[in-house]
């Protein structure tokens, strides 16, 4: 993983046994180095995001808020049922689960 925060979050996800609850989608770090942001390069394992078929993280941010103009950051926790980011859901899942 190219982001230290995402790496740490994944370690805690594993230590807490949340692999079956929180799906891990790894974005291609090579696009970040090319100044294109987090995305899917089309290389094996990085074809497209599995829920909506997006090819970059910007699309997920725009789905949540079409007016968003900030940075597109990882790690993120996406609530599939509500169709939006769940920052507090990530914190509580990592802090409170066994």
C-alpha positions in Angstrom: 0.0 0.0 0.0 1.3 3.4 -0.9 -0.3 5.3 1.9 1.0 4.8 5.5 -2.4 5.7 7.0 -4.2 3.2 4.7 -1.6 0.6 5.6 -2.1 1.2 9.4 -5.9 1.1 8.9 -5.6 -2.3 7.1 -3.4 -3.7 9.9 -6.0 -2.7 12.5 -8.8 -4.1 10.3 -6.9 -7.4 10.3 -6.1 -7.4 14.0 -9.7 -6.7 14.9 -10.9 -9.5 12.6 -13.0 -7.2 10.4 -12.0 -8.6 7.0 -15.5 -10.1 6.4 -17.2 -6.8 7.4 -15.0 -4.2 5.8 -14.1 -4.9 2.2 -10.6 -3.8 1.2 -10.1 -2.2 -2.2 -6.5 -1.2 -3.0 -6.1 1.7 -5.4 -3.0 1.8 -7.7 -0.3 3.9 -6.1 1.5 4.2 -9.5 -1.1 6.8 -10.6 -0.4 8.9 -7.5 3.3 9.1 -8.5 2.2 10.2 -11.9 0.1 13.0 -10.3 -3.1 11.4 -11.5 -4.5 10.6 -8.0 -5.6 7.3 -6.5 -7.0 5.2 -9.3 -7.2 2.0 -11.2 -4.5 1.7 -13.9 -6.0 -1.2 -15.8 -3.1 -3.4 -14.8 -4.0 -6.9 -13.4 -5.6 -6.4 -10.0 -6.3 -2.7 -10.8 -8.9 -3.0 -13.5 -11.8 -1.1 -11.8 -13.4 -0.6 -8.4 -15.8 -3.5 -7.9 -18.9 -1.7 -6.5 -19.5 0.9 -9.2 -16.8 0.2 -11.8 -15.0 3.5 -11.1 -11.5 3.9 -12.3 -10.4 6.7 -9.9 -11.2 7.7 -6.3 -12.4 11.1 -7.5 -15.4 9.5 -9.0 -16.4 8.0 -5.6 -16.0 11.5 -4.0 -18.2 13.0 -6.7 -20.8 10.3 -6.2 -21.1 11.3 -2.5 -21.0 15.1 -3.3 -20.9 16.4 -6.9 -19.8 19.8 -5.5 -16.7 18.5 -3.7 -13.5 20.3 -4.6 -11.0 19.1 -2.0 -8.4 16.4 -2.1 -9.2 12.7 -2.7 -7.7 10.8 0.2 -7.2 7.2 1.4 -8.1 5.4 3.6 -11.8 5.8 3.1 -14.8 3.9 4.4 -17.8 3.8 2.0 -21.2 3.0 3.3 -22.8 0.9 0.5 -26.3 1.2 1.9 -26.3 5.0 2.2 -24.0 5.7 -0.8 -21.7 8.0 1.1 -18.5 8.1 3.1 -18.6 6.9 6.8 -15.7 8.5 8.6 -17.2 7.9 12.1 -18.1 4.4 11.0 -14.4 3.7 10.3 -13.3 5.1 13.7 -15.9 3.2 15.7 -15.3 0.0 13.8 -11.6 0.2 14.5 -11.9 1.3 18.1 -14.9 -0.6 19.4 -14.9 -4.0 17.8 -13.4 -7.1 19.3 
